């Protein structure tokens, strides 16, 4: 009987040790090797997630410029500068968040353009920041007096557009001698106007910042001929396409714009109109079908509806600002026709290139 009790006690003791050991195994910390494995596993998950985030846009993105060059090597795109910048919306250079109340800007907000000088101003209601107005101006221009006077005209037009009271519009300052002087001068004009505007407000909460910008940049030169892109934008919690990319070829000896009439003979209009239907596109994609639709809906020649034209390294560019032709979703249309193609179709420019 005593032996039986000893055996039972010994068995119970073993059972207790076994239970305690199992409980300890379930609650103990992982070994050093297990910790390393867990960390490696988590790293692999993070890299997989990042890989998925970067790969999806690449699969969805279509480089229309590459497709166009493969299908039609003569079709070229204008220097839109639609690359990624720190601006809130691509193409709206210098724009900040719609409800921002702090002005901030550096070179990352703009495309890489040599010699670009930029400046901004922002004024808000001093009581509760309920109302805010902001302007951005960026300029690249050779220091040639006739060109600087033309750029000053364009900057003055921008500053007056920022001024609500037309009676306070100013005339261009023709004495400014650099891109920096032009930016500083007209941004100061906008700032003074904004200070007057934000003094009088209804103190409504959460109004978006009313802001606009203009980039004036020299993008091509040959001899005395200089072509500028003038990229403008506006936003006040707005919808739709509020950008406009215009091109101007300016004679550096006179400061005058080379117009369509200075470039194309009237007798060549029909031939040029036919070429437009081949080269017209929006963004980086060709839209010949849209060109036909636009032409048939308006009943007018495409050439007669253009907003302007200019000379680029790649050829003659003809542009249509948003809503000029097509619908709002179409955006801006351009046609850049190579000089060789113009000659092949019997169109001689009045200006030698």
C-alpha positions as CSV (number, residue, x, y, z in Angstrom):
1,X,0.0,0.0,0.0
2,X,2.8,2.4,0.9
3,X,4.5,1.5,-2.4
4,X,1.3,2.4,-4.3
5,X,1.1,5.7,-2.5
6,X,4.7,6.5,-3.4
7,X,4.1,5.6,-7.0
8,X,0.9,7.8,-7.1
9,X,2.7,10.8,-5.6
10,X,5.6,10.4,-8.0
11,X,3.2,10.3,-10.9
12,X,1.4,13.4,-9.7
13,X,4.7,15.2,-9.3
14,X,5.7,14.4,-12.8
15,X,2.3,15.5,-14.1
16,X,2.6,18.9,-12.4
17,X,6.1,19.4,-13.8
18,X,4.8,18.5,-17.3
19,X,1.9,21.0,-17.1
20,X,4.1,23.8,-15.8
21,X,6.7,23.2,-18.5
22,X,4.0,23.4,-21.2
23,X,2.6,26.6,-19.8
24,X,6.1,28.1,-19.7
25,X,6.7,27.1,-23.3
26,X,3.6,28.9,-24.4
27,X,4.4,32.1,-22.6
28,X,8.1,32.4,-23.0
29,X,9.8,35.0,-25.4
30,X,11.1,33.9,-28.8
31,X,14.7,33.0,-29.1
32,X,17.2,35.3,-30.8
33,X,16.8,33.4,-34.0
34,X,13.0,33.6,-33.9
35,X,13.3,37.4,-33.4
36,X,15.5,37.8,-36.4
37,X,13.1,35.7,-38.5
38,X,10.2,37.8,-37.4
39,X,12.0,41.0,-38.4
40,X,13.0,39.7,-41.7
41,X,9.5,38.5,-42.4
42,X,8.1,42.0,-41.6
43,X,10.7,43.6,-43.8
44,X,9.7,41.4,-46.7
45,X,6.0,42.4,-46.2
46,X,6.9,46.1,-46.2
47,X,9.0,45.7,-49.4
48,X,6.1,43.8,-51.0
49,X,3.7,46.5,-50.1
50,X,6.0,49.2,-51.5
51,X,6.5,47.2,-54.6
52,X,2.8,46.9,-55.2
53,X,2.4,50.7,-54.6
54,X,5.0,51.6,-57.2
55,X,4.2,48.9,-59.7
56,X,0.5,49.6,-60.1
57,X,0.8,53.2,-61.4
58,X,3.5,51.9,-63.8
59,X,1.1,49.4,-65.3
60,X,-1.6,52.0,-65.6
61,X,0.6,54.7,-67.0
62,X,0.8,55.1,-70.8
63,X,3.6,57.1,-72.3
64,X,1.8,58.6,-75.2
65,X,4.9,60.4,-76.5
66,X,6.6,57.0,-76.9
67,X,3.5,55.5,-78.6
68,X,3.2,58.5,-80.9
69,X,6.9,58.4,-81.9
70,X,6.6,54.7,-82.7
71,X,3.5,55.0,-84.8
72,X,4.3,58.3,-86.4
73,X,7.9,59.5,-85.9
74,X,7.0,63.0,-87.3
75,X,4.6,63.7,-84.5
76,X,6.3,65.7,-81.7
77,X,5.1,67.2,-78.4
78,X,5.6,70.8,-77.3
79,X,7.7,71.7,-74.2
80,X,4.8,71.6,-71.8
81,X,7.0,71.0,-68.8
82,X,4.2,68.7,-67.3
83,X,6.7,66.9,-65.1
84,X,6.2,66.3,-61.4
85,X,6.8,69.3,-59.2
86,X,5.9,70.1,-55.6
87,X,2.9,72.1,-56.8
88,X,-0.4,71.0,-55.5
89,X,-1.6,70.1,-59.0
90,X,0.8,69.3,-61.9
91,X,1.0,72.2,-64.4
92,X,-0.1,74.7,-61.8
93,X,3.4,75.8,-60.9
94,X,3.8,77.3,-57.5
95,X,0.3,76.3,-56.3
96,X,-0.2,75.2,-52.7
97,X,-3.0,73.4,-51.0
98,X,-6.4,75.0,-51.5
99,X,-7.0,75.7,-47.8
100,X,-3.5,76.7,-46.9
101,X,-2.8,79.8,-45.0
102,X,1.0,79.7,-45.1
103,X,2.9,80.8,-48.1
104,X,5.7,78.4,-49.0
105,X,7.6,77.9,-52.2
106,X,11.0,76.8,-53.5
107,X,12.5,75.6,-56.8
108,X,10.9,72.2,-56.4
109,X,7.6,73.8,-57.3
110,X,8.8,74.5,-60.8
111,X,10.2,72.6,-63.8
112,X,13.9,72.8,-64.3
113,X,14.4,75.9,-66.4
114,X,17.7,77.6,-66.6
115,X,17.8,81.1,-65.1
116,X,14.3,80.9,-63.7
117,X,13.5,83.5,-61.0
118,X,10.3,83.2,-59.0
119,X,8.5,85.0,-56.2
120,X,5.1,84.9,-54.5
121,X,3.0,86.9,-52.1
122,X,0.1,86.0,-49.8
123,X,-2.2,88.1,-47.7
124,X,-4.9,86.9,-45.3
125,X,-7.6,88.4,-43.1
126,X,-5.8,89.6,-40.0
127,X,-8.7,88.7,-37.7
128,X,-9.3,85.0,-38.4
129,X,-7.6,84.1,-41.7
130,X,-11.0,83.6,-43.2
131,X,-10.0,85.1,-46.6
132,X,-6.7,84.7,-48.4
133,X,-5.3,85.8,-51.7
134,X,-2.0,84.6,-53.3
135,X,0.0,85.2,-56.5
136,X,3.0,83.4,-58.0
137,X,5.2,84.8,-60.8
138,X,8.2,82.9,-62.4
139,X,10.3,84.3,-65.2
140,X,13.2,83.3,-67.4
141,X,14.4,85.8,-69.9
142,X,17.7,86.8,-71.6
143,X,18.8,90.3,-70.5
144,X,18.0,92.0,-73.8
145,X,16.0,95.2,-73.4
146,X,13.3,94.5,-76.1
147,X,12.6,91.0,-74.7
148,X,12.5,92.3,-71.1
149,X,10.0,95.0,-72.1
150,X,7.8,92.3,-73.7
151,X,8.1,90.1,-70.6
152,X,7.2,93.1,-68.4
153,X,4.1,93.6,-70.5
154,X,3.1,90.0,-69.8
155,X,3.8,90.3,-66.1
156,X,1.9,93.5,-65.9
157,X,-1.1,91.8,-67.5
158,X,-0.9,89.1,-64.8
159,X,-0.6,91.6,-61.9
160,X,-3.6,93.6,-63.2
161,X,-5.6,90.3,-63.4
162,X,-4.9,89.8,-59.7
163,X,-6.3,93.3,-58.9
164,X,-10.1,93.2,-58.4
165,X,-10.5,97.0,-58.9
166,X,-9.9,97.8,-62.6
167,X,-9.5,101.5,-61.7
168,X,-6.3,100.5,-59.9
169,X,-4.8,98.7,-62.9
170,X,-1.3,99.9,-63.8
171,X,0.7,100.4,-67.0
172,X,3.8,98.2,-67.7
173,X,7.1,99.4,-66.3
174,X,9.5,99.5,-69.3
175,X,12.6,100.2,-67.2
176,X,13.0,96.9,-65.5
177,X,16.3,95.2,-66.4
178,X,16.1,91.6,-65.3
179,X,13.7,88.7,-64.5
180,X,14.3,89.4,-60.8
181,X,13.4,93.1,-61.1
182,X,10.2,92.2,-63.1
183,X,9.1,89.6,-60.5
184,X,9.8,91.8,-57.5
185,X,8.0,94.7,-59.0
186,X,4.8,93.1,-60.1
187,X,4.5,90.8,-57.1
188,X,4.7,93.9,-54.9
189,X,1.8,95.4,-57.0
190,X,-0.3,92.2,-56.4
191,X,0.6,92.3,-52.6
192,X,-0.6,95.9,-52.2
193,X,-3.9,95.0,-53.9
194,X,-4.4,91.9,-51.8
195,X,-3.9,93.9,-48.6
196,X,-6.8,96.1,-49.5
197,X,-9.0,93.2,-50.4
198,X,-8.6,91.1,-47.3
199,X,-9.3,94.1,-45.0
200,X,-13.0,93.9,-46.1
201,X,-14.5,90.4,-45.6
202,X,-17.5,88.7,-44.1
203,X,-15.4,86.5,-41.8
204,X,-16.7,83.2,-43.3
205,X,-14.9,80.1,-42.1
206,X,-12.9,77.7,-44.2
207,X,-12.8,79.7,-47.5
208,X,-10.3,78.3,-49.9
209,X,-7.3,80.4,-50.8
210,X,-7.8,82.4,-54.0
211,X,-4.5,82.0,-55.9
212,X,-3.1,82.3,-59.4
213,X,0.2,82.0,-61.1
214,X,2.1,82.7,-64.3
215,X,5.3,81.3,-65.6
216,X,7.0,83.1,-68.5
217,X,10.0,81.2,-69.8
218,X,12.3,81.4,-72.8
219,X,12.2,77.9,-74.4
220,X,13.9,78.3,-77.8
221,X,16.2,80.7,-79.6
222,X,17.6,81.0,-83.0
223,X,19.3,84.2,-83.9
224,X,17.1,87.1,-82.9
225,X,14.1,84.8,-82.7
226,X,13.1,83.8,-79.1
227,X,10.0,81.7,-78.3
228,X,8.5,81.9,-74.8
229,X,6.0,79.7,-73.1
230,X,3.5,81.5,-70.9
231,X,1.9,79.1,-68.5
232,X,-1.0,80.5,-66.4
233,X,-3.3,79.0,-63.8
234,X,-6.0,80.0,-61.3
235,X,-7.7,78.3,-58.4
236,X,-10.3,79.2,-55.8
237,X,-11.6,75.8,-54.9
238,X,-12.3,75.6,-58.6
239,X,-13.2,72.8,-60.9
240,X,-12.6,72.3,-64.6
241,X,-9.4,73.1,-66.5
242,X,-8.0,76.4,-65.3
243,X,-4.6,76.2,-67.0
244,X,-3.5,77.9,-70.2
245,X,-0.2,77.2,-72.0
246,X,0.5,79.8,-74.7
247,X,3.5,80.2,-77.0
248,X,4.9,83.5,-78.4
249,X,7.8,84.0,-80.8
250,X,9.3,87.4,-80.2
251,X,11.9,89.3,-82.3
252,X,14.6,90.3,-79.9
253,X,15.6,93.3,-82.0
254,X,12.1,94.9,-81.8
255,X,10.3,93.2,-78.9
256,X,7.4,92.4,-81.2
257,X,5.5,89.1,-81.5
258,X,5.9,87.2,-84.7
259,X,2.2,86.6,-85.6
260,X,0.5,84.0,-87.8
261,X,0.2,86.6,-90.6
262,X,4.0,87.1,-90.3
263,X,4.6,83.3,-90.8
264,X,2.0,81.8,-93.2
265,X,0.8,83.1,-96.5
266,X,-3.0,83.2,-96.9
267,X,-2.8,81.0,-100.0
268,X,-1.4,78.1,-97.8
269,X,-4.2,78.0,-95.3
270,X,-6.1,75.1,-96.8
271,X,-2.9,73.0,-96.9
272,X,-2.1,73.9,-93.3
273,X,-5.6,73.1,-92.1
274,X,-5.3,69.6,-93.6
275,X,-2.0,69.1,-91.8
276,X,-3.6,70.2,-88.5
277,X,-6.0,67.2,-88.6
278,X,-3.0,64.9,-88.6
279,X,-0.9,66.5,-85.9
280,X,-3.5,68.0,-83.6
281,X,-3.5,66.4,-80.1
282,X,-4.1,67.0,-76.5
283,X,-1.5,66.3,-73.9
284,X,0.8,63.6,-75.4
285,X,-1.8,61.8,-77.4
286,X,-2.9,62.2,-81.0
287,X,-6.6,63.0,-81.4
288,X,-7.3,63.0,-85.1
289,X,-10.8,61.7,-84.5
290,X,-11.4,64.6,-82.1
291,X,-10.0,67.0,-84.6
292,X,-12.6,65.8,-87.1
293,X,-15.4,66.1,-84.6
294,X,-14.4,69.6,-83.5
295,X,-14.2,70.7,-87.1
296,X,-17.6,69.2,-88.1
297,X,-19.3,70.6,-85.0
298,X,-18.1,74.1,-85.4
299,X,-18.4,74.3,-89.2
300,X,-15.2,76.3,-89.3
301,X,-11.7,75.6,-90.4
302,X,-9.5,74.5,-87.5
303,X,-6.9,77.1,-88.5
304,X,-9.4,79.9,-88.0
305,X,-10.1,78.8,-84.4
306,X,-6.6,78.8,-83.1
307,X,-5.5,80.9,-80.1
308,X,-2.0,81.4,-81.5
309,X,1.1,79.9,-83.0
310,X,4.9,80.1,-82.6
311,X,8.2,78.6,-83.7
312,X,9.9,75.9,-81.8
313,X,13.0,73.7,-82.4
314,X,10.7,70.9,-83.4
315,X,8.5,72.9,-85.8
316,X,5.5,75.2,-86.0
317,X,3.3,74.9,-83.0
318,X,-0.4,75.9,-83.2
319,X,-2.3,75.9,-79.9
320,X,-5.9,75.9,-78.7
321,X,-6.5,76.8,-75.1
322,X,-8.9,74.7,-73.0
323,X,-12.5,75.2,-74.1
324,X,-11.5,76.8,-77.3
325,X,-12.3,73.6,-79.2
326,X,-13.5,70.3,-77.8
327,X,-15.0,69.9,-74.4
328,X,-13.5,70.8,-71.0
329,X,-12.3,67.3,-70.4
330,X,-10.2,67.5,-73.6
331,X,-8.0,70.2,-72.2
332,X,-5.6,72.1,-74.4
333,X,-5.0,71.1,-78.0
334,X,-1.7,71.6,-79.8
335,X,-0.2,70.7,-83.2
336,X,3.5,70.8,-83.6
337,X,4.3,70.4,-87.3
338,X,7.9,69.7,-88.3
339,X,9.5,72.2,-90.7
340,X,10.3,69.4,-93.2
341,X,6.6,68.4,-93.3
342,X,5.6,72.0,-94.0
343,X,8.0,72.1,-97.0
344,X,6.9,68.7,-98.3
345,X,3.4,70.0,-98.4
346,X,4.3,73.2,-100.2
347,X,4.1,75.5,-97.2
348,X,6.9,78.1,-97.1
349,X,7.3,80.1,-93.9
350,X,7.8,83.8,-94.3
351,X,10.6,83.7,-91.7
352,X,13.7,81.8,-92.4
353,X,14.6,79.2,-89.8
